């Protein structure tokens, strides 16, 4: 999916916040120049995409021309986040039953997010406001949404009764989304399968609506022949789908090689190295969960998964930036300071409450991804002379105007 963008997330001011953002440089001039030259490339089409395209094309025609594509994207993400957090509020342990309306609201929220996420690129082309920032903005929102969607589905199916599956399913979703962009970093093209994001989102919407209609107890229904609880049916299908996607991606990464020199990535770097940043996130999540004397994950799964979901989103965003700027990806991520605090607290026999440190971890990771996103958007907007949430472009030094956005 391509996205649109426009203007500066942060207006030009001399205030403390503006000075702080400007002092925290992320992209070099070389990266920004390569980003400007980046062209969106995707191939493949999922089963449900052709019929949904008819609906999406009709929907975008109802949107006013003055709506910026990135504003459409962020509105959808906010709706998805809010509806999922409502579920997490009522069921912080993924066991308690939330009000029926909360499940229904989450299903509607996810459908709205899916629709807005699908039309932002169309709005960009419609308003002639496409720019590289839009693609980056779109993938960034998708990375956060991935964690929200899988967490919401886990709450609806009361996976807190099976904490092992709860932990595995969420980490697998983080890894799967990362692998899709790892493959893109290697071959230069985002590849969609026959069963992909759209199908997965509709499956979760179905889970929400069934839960709203019959209550979460339906997922504990014992299937007579298979001797399995109903909740394991979508889990098994998701595992097969994930295995297929990962195998296809790994074939491209390890067998076909990259488009760079000697089979390297688009940046001319190792095709294998990108596995390390996400592996670090997964390993530290597993170690902290296994070593926790207070069972911090089992007792507070929503907080735990929100923290590591945001960290995984930050790492994925850095991979997308590396792809679009054709640059090397660093192993270190400042977001790791949050889980690092949990690890050190365990090392020193939990001098502080793990629940308290988990909140501090979540706070830091949230701050870190917001800071990173704001700075990257600010730097791109200033370089391209565009705005992020309006279609009107910045006046350049010569007084001319340049339109901006993303495809």
C-alpha positions as CSV (number, residue, x, y, z in Angstrom):
1,X,0.0,0.0,0.0
2,X,1.3,3.4,-0.7
3,X,0.7,6.5,1.3
4,X,0.7,10.1,1.0
5,X,2.2,12.9,3.0
6,X,2.8,16.4,3.1
7,X,4.0,18.8,5.7
8,X,5.9,19.2,8.8
9,X,4.7,17.4,11.8
10,X,6.4,20.1,13.9
11,X,6.1,23.7,12.9
12,X,9.1,25.9,12.7
13,X,9.5,27.6,16.1
14,X,12.3,28.5,18.4
15,X,10.7,26.9,21.4
16,X,12.2,24.3,23.7
17,X,10.5,21.3,22.0
18,X,11.5,22.5,18.5
19,X,15.1,23.0,19.5
20,X,15.1,19.5,21.2
21,X,13.8,17.9,18.0
22,X,16.3,19.6,15.8
23,X,19.2,18.6,18.1
24,X,18.2,14.9,17.7
25,X,19.3,14.3,14.2
26,X,18.6,10.9,12.6
27,X,18.8,11.1,8.8
28,X,21.9,12.4,7.0
29,X,21.8,14.6,3.9
30,X,22.9,11.6,1.8
31,X,20.0,9.5,3.2
32,X,17.5,12.3,2.5
33,X,18.7,12.6,-1.1
34,X,18.3,8.9,-1.6
35,X,14.9,8.9,0.0
36,X,13.8,11.6,-2.5
37,X,14.8,9.3,-5.3
38,X,13.0,6.3,-3.8
39,X,10.1,4.8,-5.9
40,X,7.5,2.6,-4.3
41,X,7.5,-1.0,-5.6
42,X,5.0,-3.8,-4.8
43,X,3.8,-6.9,-6.5
44,X,1.2,-9.6,-5.8
45,X,-2.5,-9.4,-4.9
46,X,-4.3,-11.2,-2.1
47,X,-7.6,-13.0,-2.6
48,X,-9.9,-10.3,-1.1
49,X,-8.1,-7.3,-2.5
50,X,-9.8,-7.2,-6.0
51,X,-13.4,-7.0,-4.6
52,X,-12.3,-4.7,-1.8
53,X,-10.7,-2.3,-4.3
54,X,-14.2,-1.6,-5.7
55,X,-15.3,-0.5,-2.2
56,X,-12.1,1.4,-1.5
57,X,-12.3,3.3,-4.8
58,X,-15.9,4.3,-4.0
59,X,-14.9,5.4,-0.5
60,X,-12.1,7.6,-1.5
61,X,-14.4,9.5,-3.8
62,X,-16.5,10.5,-0.8
63,X,-13.4,12.1,0.9
64,X,-13.0,15.9,0.5
65,X,-10.1,16.8,-1.7
66,X,-8.6,19.0,1.0
67,X,-8.0,16.0,3.3
68,X,-4.3,15.1,3.5
69,X,-3.6,11.4,2.9
70,X,-1.4,11.2,6.1
71,X,-4.2,12.7,8.1
72,X,-6.5,9.9,6.9
73,X,-3.9,7.3,7.9
74,X,-3.3,8.7,11.4
75,X,-7.1,9.0,12.1
76,X,-7.5,5.3,11.3
77,X,-4.6,4.3,13.5
78,X,-5.9,6.4,16.4
79,X,-9.3,4.7,16.1
80,X,-7.7,1.3,16.1
81,X,-5.5,2.1,19.1
82,X,-8.4,3.6,21.1
83,X,-10.7,0.6,20.5
84,X,-8.0,-1.9,21.4
85,X,-7.0,0.0,24.6
86,X,-10.7,-0.1,25.7
87,X,-10.5,-3.9,25.5
88,X,-7.2,-3.9,27.4
89,X,-8.7,-1.7,30.1
90,X,-11.6,-4.2,30.7
91,X,-9.3,-7.2,30.3
92,X,-5.7,-6.4,31.3
93,X,-5.0,-10.1,31.8
94,X,-6.6,-11.2,28.6
95,X,-8.9,-13.4,30.7
96,X,-11.6,-11.1,32.0
97,X,-14.7,-10.5,30.0
98,X,-15.2,-7.1,28.5
99,X,-18.6,-5.6,27.7
100,X,-20.1,-6.9,24.4
101,X,-20.1,-3.4,22.9
102,X,-16.3,-3.2,23.4
103,X,-15.7,-6.2,21.1
104,X,-18.1,-4.8,18.5
105,X,-16.5,-1.4,18.7
106,X,-13.1,-3.0,18.1
107,X,-14.4,-4.8,15.1
108,X,-15.7,-1.6,13.6
109,X,-12.5,0.3,14.6
110,X,-10.4,-2.3,12.7
111,X,-12.6,-2.1,9.6
112,X,-12.4,1.7,9.7
113,X,-8.6,1.5,10.0
114,X,-8.4,-1.0,7.2
115,X,-10.5,1.2,4.9
116,X,-8.6,4.4,5.7
117,X,-5.3,2.6,5.4
118,X,-6.3,1.4,1.9
119,X,-7.5,4.8,0.6
120,X,-4.7,7.1,1.8
121,X,-2.5,6.3,-1.3
122,X,-5.5,6.7,-3.5
123,X,-6.2,10.1,-1.9
124,X,-2.5,11.0,-2.5
125,X,-2.8,10.3,-6.2
126,X,-6.2,11.9,-6.4
127,X,-4.9,15.2,-4.9
128,X,-1.5,14.9,-6.7
129,X,0.2,15.1,-3.3
130,X,2.4,11.9,-3.4
131,X,5.8,11.9,-1.8
132,X,8.1,9.3,-0.1
133,X,7.0,10.4,3.3
134,X,3.6,8.8,2.7
135,X,5.0,5.3,2.2
136,X,7.1,5.6,5.3
137,X,4.1,7.0,7.3
138,X,1.9,4.2,6.1
139,X,4.3,1.4,7.0
140,X,5.0,3.1,10.3
141,X,1.3,3.2,11.2
142,X,0.9,-0.4,10.1
143,X,3.8,-1.6,12.3
144,X,2.0,-0.1,15.4
145,X,-1.4,-1.4,14.2
146,X,0.0,-5.0,13.9
147,X,0.6,-5.1,17.7
148,X,-2.8,-3.7,18.4
149,X,-4.7,-6.1,16.2
150,X,-3.1,-9.3,17.5
151,X,-3.5,-8.0,21.1
152,X,-7.2,-7.3,20.6
153,X,-7.8,-10.7,19.1
154,X,-6.0,-12.3,22.0
155,X,-8.2,-10.5,24.5
156,X,-11.4,-11.5,22.5
157,X,-10.4,-15.2,22.6
158,X,-9.3,-15.0,26.3
159,X,-5.8,-16.3,25.4
160,X,-4.7,-15.3,28.9
161,X,-5.9,-18.8,29.9
162,X,-3.1,-20.2,27.7
163,X,-0.3,-17.7,28.3
164,X,2.2,-19.7,26.3
165,X,0.1,-19.4,23.1
166,X,-0.6,-15.7,24.0
167,X,3.1,-15.0,24.2
168,X,3.9,-17.0,21.0
169,X,1.2,-15.6,18.8
170,X,2.0,-12.0,19.6
171,X,5.8,-12.3,19.2
172,X,5.2,-14.3,15.9
173,X,3.0,-11.4,14.6
174,X,5.8,-8.9,15.4
175,X,8.4,-11.1,13.6
176,X,6.2,-11.8,10.6
177,X,5.6,-8.1,9.9
178,X,9.3,-7.5,10.3
179,X,10.2,-10.3,7.9
180,X,7.9,-8.8,5.2
181,X,10.0,-5.6,5.3
182,X,13.3,-7.5,5.6
183,X,12.4,-9.2,2.3
184,X,11.7,-5.7,0.8
185,X,15.0,-4.5,2.1
186,X,16.7,-7.3,0.2
187,X,14.8,-7.4,-3.1
188,X,13.5,-3.8,-3.3
189,X,9.9,-4.8,-3.8
190,X,7.1,-5.4,-1.2
191,X,5.5,-8.7,-2.1
192,X,2.0,-9.6,-1.2
193,X,0.7,-13.2,-0.9
194,X,-2.7,-14.7,-1.7
195,X,-3.5,-14.7,2.0
196,X,-2.1,-11.5,3.4
197,X,-2.9,-8.5,5.6
198,X,-6.4,-7.9,4.3
199,X,-7.5,-11.5,4.9
200,X,-5.9,-11.4,8.4
201,X,-7.7,-8.2,9.3
202,X,-11.1,-9.7,8.2
203,X,-10.4,-12.8,10.3
204,X,-9.8,-10.6,13.3
205,X,-12.9,-8.6,12.6
206,X,-14.8,-11.9,12.5
207,X,-13.4,-12.8,15.8
208,X,-14.5,-9.5,17.3
209,X,-18.1,-9.8,16.0
210,X,-18.5,-13.4,17.0
211,X,-17.3,-12.5,20.5
212,X,-19.7,-9.5,20.6
213,X,-22.6,-11.8,19.6
214,X,-21.9,-14.9,21.7
215,X,-19.5,-13.7,24.4
216,X,-15.8,-14.8,24.8
217,X,-16.9,-18.1,26.2
218,X,-17.6,-19.3,22.6
219,X,-13.8,-19.7,22.1
220,X,-13.6,-22.2,24.9
221,X,-16.2,-24.4,23.2
222,X,-14.8,-27.9,22.9
223,X,-15.0,-29.2,19.3
224,X,-16.4,-32.7,19.5
225,X,-14.2,-34.5,16.9
226,X,-10.9,-32.7,17.2
227,X,-11.0,-32.4,21.0
228,X,-9.8,-28.8,20.6
229,X,-11.2,-25.5,21.9
230,X,-12.6,-23.4,19.2
231,X,-10.0,-20.7,19.7
232,X,-7.3,-23.0,18.3
233,X,-8.9,-23.1,14.9
234,X,-7.9,-19.5,14.0
235,X,-4.6,-20.1,15.8
236,X,-3.8,-23.1,13.6
237,X,-4.8,-21.3,10.4
238,X,-2.7,-18.3,11.4
239,X,0.3,-20.5,12.0
240,X,0.0,-22.2,8.6
241,X,-0.4,-18.8,6.9
242,X,2.6,-17.4,8.8
243,X,4.8,-20.4,8.0
244,X,3.9,-20.0,4.3
245,X,4.8,-16.3,4.3
246,X,8.0,-16.8,6.2
247,X,9.1,-19.6,3.9
248,X,8.5,-17.5,0.8
249,X,10.3,-14.6,2.3
250,X,13.3,-16.7,3.4
251,X,13.5,-18.1,-0.1
252,X,13.9,-14.6,-1.5
253,X,16.3,-13.6,1.2
254,X,18.6,-16.6,1.4
255,X,18.1,-18.4,-1.9
256,X,17.5,-15.7,-4.6
257,X,19.6,-13.0,-2.9
258,X,19.3,-9.2,-3.0
259,X,19.3,-6.7,-5.8
260,X,22.5,-5.1,-4.6
261,X,26.0,-5.9,-5.7
262,X,26.9,-9.6,-5.3
263,X,23.4,-10.3,-4.1
264,X,23.4,-7.8,-1.3
265,X,20.5,-5.6,-0.1
266,X,19.3,-2.4,-1.7
267,X,21.9,-0.6,0.4
268,X,24.7,-3.0,-0.6
269,X,24.8,-4.6,2.9
270,X,24.5,-8.1,4.2
271,X,21.1,-9.8,3.6
272,X,21.4,-11.7,6.9
273,X,22.3,-8.9,9.3
274,X,18.7,-7.5,9.5
275,X,17.7,-10.6,11.4
276,X,19.7,-9.5,14.4
277,X,17.7,-6.4,15.6
278,X,14.4,-8.2,15.7
279,X,16.1,-11.3,17.2
280,X,17.4,-9.1,20.1
281,X,13.8,-7.9,20.8
282,X,12.4,-11.4,20.8
283,X,15.2,-12.9,22.9
284,X,15.0,-10.2,25.6
285,X,11.2,-10.5,25.7
286,X,11.6,-14.3,26.2
287,X,14.4,-14.0,28.8
288,X,12.5,-11.4,30.9
289,X,9.3,-13.5,30.8
290,X,11.1,-16.7,31.7
291,X,13.2,-15.2,34.5
292,X,10.5,-13.1,36.1
293,X,10.0,-14.1,39.8
294,X,6.7,-12.2,40.0
295,X,5.4,-13.7,36.6
296,X,5.2,-10.2,35.2
297,X,4.0,-11.3,31.8
298,X,1.4,-13.8,33.1
299,X,0.0,-11.2,35.5
300,X,0.2,-8.2,33.2
301,X,0.2,-9.5,29.6
302,X,-1.4,-6.4,28.0
303,X,1.2,-4.0,29.5
304,X,4.0,-6.4,28.5
305,X,2.8,-6.9,24.9
306,X,2.2,-3.2,24.4
307,X,5.7,-2.4,25.5
308,X,7.4,-5.0,23.3
309,X,4.9,-4.3,20.5
310,X,6.0,-0.7,20.4
311,X,9.6,-1.7,20.5
312,X,9.1,-4.1,17.6
313,X,7.3,-1.4,15.7
314,X,10.3,1.0,16.3
315,X,12.8,-1.6,15.0
316,X,10.6,-2.3,11.9
317,X,10.4,1.4,11.2
318,X,14.1,1.7,11.3
319,X,14.3,-1.2,8.7
320,X,11.8,0.7,6.5
321,X,13.8,3.8,6.7
322,X,17.0,1.9,5.9
323,X,15.3,0.4,2.8
324,X,13.9,3.7,1.6
325,X,17.2,5.6,2.1
326,X,19.3,2.7,0.9
327,X,21.4,2.8,4.0
328,X,22.8,0.3,6.6
329,X,20.7,-0.6,9.6
330,X,22.2,-0.4,13.1
331,X,21.9,-3.2,15.6
332,X,21.5,-0.8,18.6
333,X,18.1,0.8,19.3
334,X,17.5,3.3,22.1
335,X,14.2,1.7,22.8
336,X,16.1,-1.3,24.3
337,X,16.8,0.8,27.3
338,X,13.2,0.1,28.5
339,X,13.5,-3.7,28.5
340,X,17.1,-3.3,29.7
341,X,15.7,-1.8,32.9
342,X,13.5,-4.8,33.4
343,X,16.5,-7.1,32.8
344,X,18.7,-5.2,35.2
345,X,16.0,-5.1,37.9
346,X,15.8,-8.9,37.7
347,X,19.6,-9.2,37.8
348,X,19.6,-7.3,41.1
349,X,16.9,-9.5,42.6
350,X,14.0,-7.1,41.8
351,X,14.9,-4.2,44.1
352,X,11.9,-2.5,42.5
353,X,8.5,-3.9,41.8
354,X,8.5,-5.5,38.3
355,X,5.1,-4.1,37.7
356,X,6.4,-0.6,38.3
357,X,9.5,-1.1,36.1
358,X,7.2,-2.5,33.4
359,X,5.2,0.7,33.4
360,X,8.5,2.6,33.2
361,X,9.5,0.4,30.3
362,X,6.3,1.1,28.4
363,X,6.6,4.8,29.1
364,X,10.1,4.9,27.7
365,X,9.4,2.8,24.6
366,X,6.3,5.0,23.8
367,X,8.3,8.2,24.2
368,X,11.2,6.7,22.1
369,X,9.0,5.7,19.1
370,X,7.1,9.0,19.2
371,X,10.4,11.0,19.3
372,X,11.9,8.9,16.5
373,X,8.8,9.2,14.3
374,X,8.5,13.0,14.9
375,X,12.1,13.7,14.1
376,X,12.2,11.5,10.9
377,X,9.0,13.2,9.7
378,X,10.3,16.6,10.5
379,X,13.6,16.0,8.7
380,X,11.8,14.6,5.6
381,X,9.3,17.4,5.5
382,X,11.9,20.1,5.7
383,X,14.1,18.5,3.0
384,X,11.2,17.9,0.6
385,X,9.5,21.3,1.6
386,X,6.2,19.7,2.4
387,X,3.8,19.3,5.3
388,X,2.7,16.1,6.9
389,X,-0.9,16.6,7.7
390,X,-1.9,19.3,5.1
391,X,-1.7,19.2,1.3
392,X,-0.4,22.8,1.1
393,X,3.3,22.7,0.6
394,X,6.0,24.9,2.2
395,X,7.3,27.9,0.3
396,X,10.9,27.3,-0.6
397,X,13.7,29.8,-0.4
398,X,12.9,31.1,-3.9
399,X,9.3,31.8,-3.1
400,X,8.1,29.0,-5.3
401,X,5.7,26.3,-4.1
402,X,6.1,22.6,-4.2
403,X,3.3,20.1,-3.6
404,X,4.0,17.2,-1.4
405,X,2.6,13.9,-0.2
406,X,3.2,10.2,-0.6
407,X,2.1,7.4,-2.8
